[in-house]
């Protein structure tokens, strides 16, 4: 008894907040703004780094830029009339996020250098106990906005024999070493995703030799980018509806494109023709052009936008190895087809832990299992991209099957913020110490509908292996519909999809949380 009282006393000394947000990228800062707009100020934003920005802070490699138009890749509640380019660079997007943190008064809520190391659900108190690099705290609700592009995927020694013995410099594109001088060096770039397509043309003019290890060539379309002049910016500042109209047109075009990805994939043949002509215009060598021509349907992997990638690959100091990297022998890199290259530095553009989120190993739910363990059998799954069964009052921003193949993730984030706001309102309506836990049958029904719609999409039928798919070949990443459909599906919380948990009444033999009866749910407004 005395030990229990001492434990209770220790817990009481730990700071408690109503909401803890994890991450300060677009998702985390967006959640913070929405909380303040809902009148909630008792919250913290836990950030592992020393500043805000998320993936746009971490990815500072040469040439880093967004492949979504600037006026669509920003919050609807924080328009920026001063975007300098149609497609903005990393430095401008990061500056925008810093601006959002300042304008909306978020700085007092942000706790930098506070990486979350463990979250445990306390069933007796109906709250989350949180351990961070900056100390402990507890929260009624946790909003995880760590994002899928936050933890780089770098091959281990077991996956890439010899890498640990490589004598030169090794780093991932998302952990760029700006102190290392690439000038005159022999550099290998591993991977041909969006990052590599920007890095290669940015560093090609200064390196001595560049070797690109390409397991699968990407489809590349021309990038219709340009400077946004002073007159346009002035117009957007003076007449905000012009920026809104611009955003609306950009959004509408992409909504119309969705069916080509999800239902009528043969229509993508027209787009494929554009990509083939783009390749033919810029790469005259038939052998190189053959190595750069994909053998899968365009859209199966993320489509890249670049006017400089192909020209860079034709330069005399660039070699394209049409095979994945298999092993490392000293400073020699050996591909699966036997090709070899001597290099001084390796840049991994090998993506991120998207379908195996590292945060999932740190979240312990109501039954004592981690989120990673709960997802081990069937892959990532949640209710409406937000809540997982057995993890009460915990939700994600950019959760399972919320990604997009052709539009702005900010649209999806804002839809999830609507859901988050209504989730908190429902807790207020229910009153007292209460929690909402997604019902397993509701999670299952939602994911079955999503996977059924996924069957016809280009991401599942296009003939490629992409980071959209988990180790079992299941697409747990992309949303198979329009952003308007997702916004409609996440407009409100349906209490019938949740178990309502309450603290057991004092003086009873019950301990921990109990679920309300169906009658109690109806009375609560379900």
Secondary structure in CASP SS format (residue, H / E / C, confidence):
PFRMAT SS
TARGET T0000
AUTHOR 0000-0000-0000
METHOD secondary structure of the structure
MODEL  1
X C 1.00
X H 1.00
X H 1.00
X H 1.00
X H 1.00
X H 1.00
X H 1.00
X H 1.00
X H 1.00
X H 1.00
X H 1.00
X H 1.00
X H 1.00
X C 1.00
X E 1.00
X E 1.00
X E 1.00
X E 1.00
X E 1.00
X E 1.00
X E 1.00
X E 1.00
X C 1.00
X C 1.00
X C 1.00
X H 1.00
X H 1.00
X H 1.00
X H 1.00
X H 1.00
X H 1.00
X H 1.00
X H 1.00
X H 1.00
X H 1.00
X H 1.00
X H 1.00
X C 1.00
X C 1.00
X C 1.00
X C 1.00
X C 1.00
X E 1.00
X E 1.00
X E 1.00
X E 1.00
X C 1.00
X C 1.00
X C 1.00
X C 1.00
X C 1.00
X C 1.00
X C 1.00
X C 1.00
X H 1.00
X H 1.00
X H 1.00
X H 1.00
X C 1.00
X C 1.00
X C 1.00
X C 1.00
X C 1.00
X C 1.00
X E 1.00
X C 1.00
X C 1.00
X C 1.00
X C 1.00
X C 1.00
X C 1.00
X C 1.00
X C 1.00
X C 1.00
X C 1.00
X C 1.00
X C 1.00
X C 1.00
X C 1.00
X C 1.00
X C 1.00
X C 1.00
X C 1.00
X C 1.00
X E 1.00
X C 1.00
X C 1.00
X C 1.00
X E 1.00
X H 1.00
X H 1.00
X H 1.00
X H 1.00
X H 1.00
X H 1.00
X H 1.00
X H 1.00
X H 1.00
X H 1.00
X H 1.00
X H 1.00
X H 1.00
X H 1.00
X C 1.00
X C 1.00
X C 1.00
X H 1.00
X H 1.00
X H 1.00
X E 1.00
X E 1.00
X C 1.00
X C 1.00
X C 1.00
X C 1.00
X E 1.00
X E 1.00
X E 1.00
X E 1.00
X E 1.00
X E 1.00
X E 1.00
X C 1.00
X C 1.00
X C 1.00
X C 1.00
X E 1.00
X E 1.00
X E 1.00
X E 1.00
X E 1.00
X E 1.00
X C 1.00
X C 1.00
X E 1.00
X E 1.00
X E 1.00
X E 1.00
X E 1.00
X E 1.00
X E 1.00
X E 1.00
X E 1.00
X E 1.00
X C 1.00
X C 1.00
X C 1.00
X C 1.00
X C 1.00
X C 1.00
X C 1.00
X E 1.00
X C 1.00
X C 1.00
X C 1.00
X C 1.00
X C 1.00
X C 1.00
X C 1.00
X C 1.00
X C 1.00
X C 1.00
X H 1.00
X H 1.00
X H 1.00
X C 1.00
X C 1.00
X C 1.00
X E 1.00
X E 1.00
X E 1.00
X E 1.00
X H 1.00
X H 1.00
X H 1.00
X C 1.00
X C 1.00
X C 1.00
X C 1.00
X C 1.00
X C 1.00
X C 1.00
X C 1.00
X C 1.00
X C 1.00
X E 1.00
X E 1.00
X E 1.00
X E 1.00
X E 1.00
X C 1.00
X C 1.00
X C 1.00
X H 1.00
X H 1.00
X H 1.00
X H 1.00
X H 1.00
X H 1.00
X H 1.00
X H 1.00
X H 1.00
X H 1.00
X C 1.00
X C 1.00
X C 1.00
X C 1.00
X C 1.00
X E 1.00
X E 1.00
X E 1.00
X E 1.00
X E 1.00
X C 1.00
X C 1.00
X C 1.00
X C 1.00
X C 1.00
X C 1.00
X E 1.00
X E 1.00
X C 1.00
X C 1.00
X C 1.00
X C 1.00
X C 1.00
X E 1.00
X C 1.00
X C 1.00
X H 1.00
X H 1.00
X H 1.00
X H 1.00
X H 1.00
X H 1.00
X H 1.00
X H 1.00
X H 1.00
X C 1.00
X H 1.00
X H 1.00
X H 1.00
X H 1.00
X H 1.00
X H 1.00
X H 1.00
X H 1.00
X H 1.00
X H 1.00
X H 1.00
X H 1.00
X H 1.00
X H 1.00
X H 1.00
X H 1.00
X H 1.00
X H 1.00
X H 1.00
X H 1.00
X H 1.00
X H 1.00
X H 1.00
X C 1.00
X C 1.00
X H 1.00
X H 1.00
X H 1.00
X H 1.00
X H 1.00
X H 1.00
X H 1.00
X H 1.00
X H 1.00
X H 1.00
X H 1.00
X H 1.00
X H 1.00
X H 1.00
X H 1.00
X H 1.00
X H 1.00
X H 1.00
X C 1.00
X C 1.00
X C 1.00
X H 1.00
X H 1.00
X H 1.00
X H 1.00
X H 1.00
X H 1.00
X C 1.00
X C 1.00
X C 1.00
X C 1.00
X C 1.00
X C 1.00
X C 1.00
X C 1.00
X C 1.00
X C 1.00
X C 1.00
X C 1.00
X E 1.00
X E 1.00
X C 1.00
X C 1.00
X C 1.00
X H 1.00
X H 1.00
X H 1.00
X H 1.00
X H 1.00
X C 1.00
X C 1.00
X C 1.00
X C 1.00
X E 1.00
X E 1.00
X E 1.00
X E 1.00
X C 1.00
X C 1.00
X C 1.00
X E 1.00
X E 1.00
X E 1.00
X E 1.00
X E 1.00
X C 1.00
X C 1.00
X E 1.00
X E 1.00
X E 1.00
X E 1.00
X C 1.00
X C 1.00
X C 1.00
X C 1.00
X E 1.00
X E 1.00
X E 1.00
X C 1.00
X C 1.00
X E 1.00
X E 1.00
X E 1.00
X E 1.00
X C 1.00
X C 1.00
X C 1.00
X E 1.00
X C 1.00
X C 1.00
X C 1.00
X C 1.00
X C 1.00
X H 1.00
X H 1.00
X H 1.00
X H 1.00
X H 1.00
X E 1.00
X E 1.00
X C 1.00
X C 1.00
X C 1.00
X C 1.00
X C 1.00
X E 1.00
X H 1.00
X H 1.00
X H 1.00
X H 1.00
X C 1.00
X C 1.00
X C 1.00
X C 1.00
X C 1.00
X C 1.00
X C 1.00
X C 1.00
X E 1.00
X C 1.00
X C 1.00
X C 1.00
X E 1.00
X C 1.00
X C 1.00
X C 1.00
X C 1.00
X C 1.00
X C 1.00
X E 1.00
X E 1.00
X E 1.00
X C 1.00
X C 1.00
X C 1.00
X C 1.00
X C 1.00
X C 1.00
X E 1.00
X C 1.00
X C 1.00
X C 1.00
X C 1.00
X C 1.00
X H 1.00
X H 1.00
X H 1.00
X H 1.00
X H 1.00
X H 1.00
X H 1.00
X H 1.00
X H 1.00
X H 1.00
X H 1.00
X H 1.00
X H 1.00
X H 1.00
X H 1.00
X H 1.00
X H 1.00
X H 1.00
X H 1.00
X H 1.00
X H 1.00
X H 1.00
X C 1.00
X C 1.00
X C 1.00
X E 1.00
X E 1.00
X E 1.00
X E 1.00
X E 1.00
X C 1.00
X H 1.00
X H 1.00
X H 1.00
X H 1.00
X H 1.00
X H 1.00
X H 1.00
X H 1.00
X H 1.00
X H 1.00
X H 1.00
X H 1.00
X H 1.00
X H 1.00
X H 1.00
X C 1.00
X C 1.00
X C 1.00
X H 1.00
X H 1.00
X H 1.00
X H 1.00
X C 1.00
X C 1.00
X C 1.00
X C 1.00
X C 1.00
X C 1.00
X C 1.00
X E 1.00
X C 1.00
X C 1.00
X C 1.00
X C 1.00
X C 1.00
X E 1.00
X C 1.00
X C 1.00
X E 1.00
X C 1.00
X C 1.00
X C 1.00
X C 1.00
X H 1.00
X H 1.00
X H 1.00
X H 1.00
X H 1.00
X H 1.00
X H 1.00
X C 1.00
X C 1.00
X C 1.00
X C 1.00
X C 1.00
X H 1.00
X H 1.00
X H 1.00
X E 1.00
X E 1.00
X E 1.00
X E 1.00
X E 1.00
X E 1.00
X C 1.00
X C 1.00
X C 1.00
X C 1.00
X C 1.00
X C 1.00
X C 1.00
X C 1.00
X C 1.00
X E 1.00
X E 1.00
X E 1.00
X C 1.00
X C 1.00
X H 1.00
X H 1.00
X H 1.00
X H 1.00
X H 1.00
X H 1.00
X C 1.00
X C 1.00
X C 1.00
END
